[in-house]
Amino acid sequence: MSSSFPTPKGVSEYVPPRADLFYAIRAAFAEQARLAGYGYLELAVFEDTNLFRRGVGESTDVVSKEMYTFEDRGGRSLTLRPEFTAGVLRSVLANGLHKQGALPVKVWTTGPAFRAERPQQGRYRQFYQLDLEAIGSDDPRVDAETIAIASRWYRSLGLTQIRLMLNSLGCRECRPAYRALLQEFLRGLDLDEPTRERIEINPLRVLDDKRPEVREQVAKAPLMADHLCDACQAHHDRVRELLADLGIEWEDSPTLVRGLDYYTRTTYEFEHPLLGAQSAIGGGGRYDGLSEDIGGPALPGIGFGLGLDRTILALEAEGTGFAAAPRCEVFGVALGEPAERRLFTMIDELRGAGVAADMAYGGKKLKGAMKDADRSGARYALILGERDIAAGSVQLKDLAGGDQTAVPLTELTATLKERLSR
């Protein structure tokens, strides 16, 4: 009988064995971040609503349509985080990390984020991201570093069809003139009233509109790439040179603006063609004015958010063969109560030696316990009876080939580690 409480609609929930893959790819990212000098940051799941209004932008769909906002018992307006960057920057400032050492502050975090969207494959109301941020430097090498970390992680998972889309959104010096030019163009189009209102608030958001009828009309809109100031053009050229030096391929995407207001200069997105309409599996960019927007000092920054849900979908679509470490390598089967007691300590000793081990519970007979061994996915079964205890040995059975041999208890751990390493 199933529970009368189903999984909440729009939640990307993971259970074994798929959850093992979720954990493994997250652990693989943690190692890439560590190798590049990024420290782990554990964030609050909810923030003051104004953090997102001021940081992400009132004109974005995220803020205007998709946030889960509520009042707490003190009447304060709080919001479940719809993205990570604003919260990471808030935490860096609140904890004074930008004052404690050399810049940039390099941190990463992970967890769920929340948006009130129409659920579909790859788009959820509760979804999971890996977030990495470098705060306090405008060096183009930092831009290229963040892209390289994400690219190396995707490659480590075996993904081969990732496409990197790259653009520059200029800065607060050159964007105003482009904004006026874009507004003049957009005002002449046949657009609905909400879109026309968006032209006056943030016209770049219109370029991000996914509706075919809008995309067709804006196809000939002026592009930021053609109106960069000398400093932004030099920055963009340098980022591309650095990516070429690293052997990272990209495609220039002059219409790429992404969905958040804080982006400046370098903006990028990772796409996977096998995911259809939800092909974007991660992306990021520079946000050099965000710190000032939320009341902090001038601190340039760049970072990204990579979707764990869509990365898993991409792995499954490509069939890469990337797999989590086995939850069980050795499964113990005891014949009789004395053997159960001895086997219990043996399993614990194996775990202490780094071997993933489990055993049958509930006093099962040999047949039932061996079925459990097969279901566990273990490579070997340990079969222990009173005669084995008296002989100081245990039966080691290869569950794939069926071979079974007696192994002295004093040699068991070494024997298993040697066989499992093959």
Number of C-alpha atoms within 10 A of each C-alpha: 3 5 6 6 6 7 10 10 11 19 16 18 13 13 9 9 11 13 12 17 19 20 14 16 20 17 13 14 20 19 13 17 22 13 11 13 13 19 15 15 16 12 16 12 16 16 19 15 20 15 19 25 16 17 25 25 21 18 21 18 15 22 21 11 13 16 21 18 16 13 11 9 7 6 8 11 14 18 20 20 25 26 22 27 26 21 21 22 25 21 16 18 18 11 11 11 17 19 11 9 9 10 14 20 21 24 22 24 21 21 16 19 18 23 23 15 15 11 15 10 14 22 18 20 23 20 21 23 23 20 23 28 26 24 26 19 17 18 15 20 16 20 29 20 18 20 23 19 17 22 18 14 19 20 13 15 19 15 21 14 14 20 18 21 19 24 24 27 26 27 20 12 11 17 18 12 13 19 19 13 17 21 21 14 15 22 14 8 12 12 16 9 9 8 17 17 14 16 23 14 15 17 22 24 19 20 23 17 16 10 8 9 11 18 15 9 14 19 11 9 16 18 19 25 20 10 17 22 16 11 14 21 17 12 21 23 13 17 22 21 15 17 18 13 9 12 10 15 13 18 11 14 16 17 20 20 25 19 18 20 19 20 24 24 26 24 27 26 25 21 21 24 14 16 17 11 11 15 18 22 24 22 22 26 28 29 24 23 20 26 22 13 16 19 13 14 13 13 20 20 28 29 25 25 24 21 21 23 20 24 23 18 18 24 20 14 14 15 11 13 11 15 14 16 12 16 16 17 19 28 27 26 29 25 19 15 12 13 18 22 11 15 23 17 11 18 20 14 14 19 15 11 12 10 20 18 24 24 21 20 13 7 14 15 13 15 10 12 23 21 11 20 25 15 9 18 16 22 19 27 26 27 23 23 21 17 12 18 16 8 12 13 20 22 21 24 19 16 18 11 9 10 10 15 12 17 18 17 17 10 10 19 18 13 14 17 14 10 10 13 6 5
